[in-house]
Amino acid sequence: MSWKVEGPASIPYSGVTRGLEGPKQFFATIGSTTDQISLDMAPFAAQGDNVVTAGRYQARVIATGRRFDVPLVHLFTIRNGKVVRYVNMSDSGTVAEAYAATAANA
């Protein structure tokens, strides 16, 4: 399985991982670095093995107290009932800014 989250390295859950550790690491990192999470995904479309869904992702970064509200797109490839590829795309600049520590909020 390929698990890819688009974004700069300053977003702790961004990057590409392979295997089942990818989703585990992704959700553990989101859970330990953000709270007040809201995810609203609709609509979705499927064609063959591919599924796409769009929506909004809102959260507060615990370390900085900064909030973000960004559009979000998930791309999945599913084979034999299992996710074999996942790509997460959002406004990574806004998310990275929320993670950035500054003198004002550090």
C-alpha positions in Angstrom: 0.0 0.0 0.0 1.1 3.5 -0.8 0.0 6.3 1.6 0.8 9.8 0.5 0.0 13.1 2.1 0.9 16.1 0.0 2.6 18.9 1.9 5.9 20.3 3.2 7.9 18.5 5.9 6.8 21.0 8.4 3.4 19.2 8.5 4.3 16.2 10.7 2.0 13.7 8.9 3.0 14.7 5.3 5.1 12.5 3.0 4.9 9.0 1.6 4.9 5.7 3.5 4.4 2.1 2.3 2.6 -0.7 4.0 0.1 -0.7 6.9 2.3 1.5 9.1 1.4 4.5 6.9 -2.2 4.8 8.0 -1.3 4.0 11.6 1.4 6.7 11.7 -0.9 9.2 9.9 -3.8 8.9 12.4 -1.5 8.7 15.4 0.3 11.9 14.4 -3.0 13.8 13.6 -4.4 12.6 17.0 -1.3 13.7 18.9 -0.8 17.1 17.3 -4.3 18.4 16.7 -7.6 18.6 18.4 -11.1 20.1 17.8 -11.0 18.1 14.5 -13.9 18.4 12.1 -14.0 16.5 8.8 -16.9 16.9 6.3 -16.5 14.8 3.2 -19.0 14.9 0.4 -19.5 14.2 -2.5 -17.6 11.2 -3.7 -17.2 9.6 -7.1 -16.0 6.1 -8.1 -14.7 4.8 -11.4 -13.4 1.3 -11.6 -10.9 0.9 -8.7 -10.6 4.6 -8.1 -12.6 6.7 -5.6 -12.4 10.4 -5.0 -14.0 12.5 -2.3 -13.9 16.1 -1.5 -14.7 18.2 1.6 -13.3 20.4 4.4 -10.9 19.7 7.2 -10.8 21.9 10.3 -8.6 21.4 13.4 -6.5 23.2 16.0 -2.8 22.5 16.3 -2.1 21.8 19.9 1.4 23.2 20.1 0.6 26.6 18.5 -3.1 27.0 19.3 -3.6 27.9 15.7 -6.7 26.7 13.8 -7.1 25.9 10.1 -10.0 25.3 7.8 -9.0 24.0 4.4 -10.5 22.2 1.4 -9.5 18.5 1.2 -9.5 15.9 -1.5 -8.9 12.2 -0.9 -7.9 9.8 -3.8 -8.2 6.1 -3.2 -7.4 3.0 -5.3 -9.1 -0.1 -4.0 -8.4 -3.6 -5.1 -10.0 -6.8 -3.7 -11.7 -4.7 -1.1 -8.5 -3.1 0.3 -7.0 0.3 -0.1 -3.8 0.0 -2.1 -3.1 3.7 -2.7 -4.2 6.8 -0.9 -3.4 10.4 -1.7 -4.4 13.3 0.5 -4.4 16.8 -0.9 -5.3 20.0 0.9 -4.2 23.6 1.2 -0.9 22.5 2.8 0.4 26.1 3.0 -2.4 27.0 5.4 -1.9 23.8 7.4 1.9 24.4 7.6 1.3 28.0 8.8 -0.8 26.6 11.7 2.0 24.2 12.7 4.6 27.0 12.5 5.7 28.2 16.0 6.3 31.9 16.3 7.4 34.1 19.2 3.8 35.3 19.5 2.4 31.8 20.2 5.4 29.8 21.3 
